[in-house]
C-alpha cells in the first residue's frame, strides 16, 4: 500500500521539523518528505490540509488488562482506544493475572497484539516473581520473549537488598528498570497529605514517601550503574532531586502522568472518585514544579497511565474506589491543552509524547525520518469534542474529564503504513 498524506503541517520533534510538507509512504515505511519519489503512484491520498501530521504517539504506561482482567477491558478494546488516540506504540506494566513473569505469557501477549495489528505493544516484565519482591525473574529469558524493561508496577520491593540485586542484574545485561518511587512504609494513603486530605478526612501520602525512595534509588544507581526510569513523579521535592541526579550524570529518566499536569488535589471536590490516582493528585505548587520540569527537560515524557476499571469500582466511596483513569484517547488533547496554557511550542510539546518516550523505551519509534516505520498520527488541533462514555473506544469509561469539552481530535492513525483508524 502506497499512501500520500497531502498538505499537512508536518511536525517531527526528533528532527526539529515543523513545516507544511507532503508525506509519502510505501512498504510500511516513510518513503519521502516533500517531493514524491520517482515513479511513486499512491493507492490512497489523505487530505491533511489544516491538520497536523506527526509521529504516532508513544505511551509509557497502558494497562491492557489481559490476561486476567478481561471484565475491565480487553486487548481489542484498548488497542482500538490506542489507535483512536493516535497512540501507535505502548508499554504495558506486568501487573496482570497471572503476572508477566514467564516468557510464555509475554510471547502470548505479543502474538495477540501482533494479530490485532493496531499498535506496537512493548511488555514490561516483572522484576520479581509474582511481583512479590522476593525472588528475581529470569530477565534474560523475558527479554528474549519481548520485554523491553522490568517493573514492579505498583508493588514495592520492601527488601532493599533484593532491589540492589535486581539492579546489579539489570546493569550487567543493559536492561532498564522502571520504578515508581514511593516508600512502602510511608505510602498507602489515598490522597496527598495536606489541607485537602485533612478537611475530607482522607488518609494522606506525604511527599517524603516519594523523596525517601528517590534517595534510596539514587544510592543504588551510584553503586550499580543501573539505568532506571522513574515512573509518574508527583512532587516538587521529588522533581528537584531528579534534577540534581541528572546534573550529577546518573543514568535516570522520568515521566509524569498527564492528569497531574492538569489537576490538583483541590479537584477532588466532594470525594469525586474519578480524581483518585496513584500517586495522588498533589498541590498547585507541585503541579507548577511539574510544568517547570517539563519546560527545562528534567521530565522526559508525559504518559496517560491508562487504567481502565469496571464502572462499579468507581462508584465506591473515594477511599475504596480503584485508582486510575482511562487515558489513551485523552493523552493528545490534554497535551495540547498544556501546550496552549503554558505557551509551549507544539514541536516541543509533541516531543514529550513521541520522540522522548521512544528514547526511554529504546525503540525505533517517535520519528518520521525517511526509512522509519510509517507510524503516523494525523490530527485536527482545533476540533472540539465532548468526552462522553459513547465517544470513548476504551472499555473503561472512567475519566475525570467526563462531560468536559476537549480540543484536538485524531483524524487518522497509521501503524506500519496500515490505516488502522480513520474518523468518520
Steps between C-alpha positions, in 0.01 A plus 500: 500500500635839393360803681530871437416727797450833332528861615537445875706684757774242545651498850785261582649590839786254452619708203378834639285529188186715487393591148231439241614189316354200321577154639544196277475144633585174329553143627414604855776761520542873445612522137544875464416841645415796278536365147379160385759233416552428131212298357293518820130429440283523812234238567334743740527873561420646842416871492671656802441866419449684830615192694818405684696195391735364766658173611265258671481563875708284735342408836718384790227348720181342368321220679341281235343275767591175326550241623272471802292818514292475184192617691673839525630514144628285216795524267259573214326788680817664628697476177195651326520782756872537429448539125212745558735703720784499248711269719702258286748366758433421864664332796283292731582430867529141625218513758269262313359171629715298471786747533729542198786309659529208255610510134194307381262766633700777331509313170125444515434871561733603218337251261149623584605862449672425168191315379282803574763729337364827641803609702846381595481346849816495711456299823688584816596179676464449873814581695421232759293182481132577553599862578554378856836675536686187607646295212637653179352396166705360211544838335706371209233249401226760535698739280532231232122454522443870427529702823658845464563560871405385848258639753320433826196700383341621826650225718808620692812299577519536876838329538764744377747215452264339246474831314879528503535151349236579238683816395834318488347235275338763278823698468699192402280442196410862423134472598293799617322482836169689526420608857229714652666674792285454810625368831277204594494598867421868442250450217166326503270801528235604251563875466796735527578601856391856562204724567268336247554147631464619859178687427350198324622254761701299243822314578796688356816416308774744594759636260775325694356166389629598155822672603618232744462237228677721247801536732515120531473447124771756425738341750442162336562651156828646622597156626386294199496737202157361404279698264174595672182659371294667773128466440244769576676750721256719689677748729710815472756356741525177301551685172778709656677183614481363146634830366801468732552136402498594132761770564710236672480288187302208641331285229148607597192591297149576626141565402187654649132417460333752268217533755749637755580780254135605479358424847576552869369357826242782508327327209399212727210725597233306683673162491497466121639148453592579139773718650665216688842418357818321599703701589233742622434844357711752690502874565512786253865552595580144402313540172699818426822307564387233253437767236845649568660156482342440161624838379864450603524135397525348846186303418550299184149388413130525562292186536130436549550209744198348324304299759155383391289375790155354543227761553409356839855557623456876457158510666653412836591762763816691409732306732372166370481586131760355263753770404572595140334628184465402139748715313613377159240710320565806716880512493513715187229758586630539857851552365367763259318666789823516702688641200236768441471607864876525552592625152713195422592467130309211344817326383633498857169384647467213252856390581378409850257245355696380195878513468583529872301199625635306199851583619412377850372171357796468269269422209519631140181705533396863536650623173402562138852467362528352152533125538331491841186295560196696385335540841308823452239709678293754307297732719296817493634727778193723496218243490299493821334186633322403818631224723211260551484123552368456146792697350765280668613181330654369823290253696586706807286813511666635815636850450507827696417672171158346439267776383786737413582630155845426362679662210707289265362198318682216324387469138714203393756259645745286307701209640769364273336676206160341567206729562372363833270790589318769306242733653157496347 
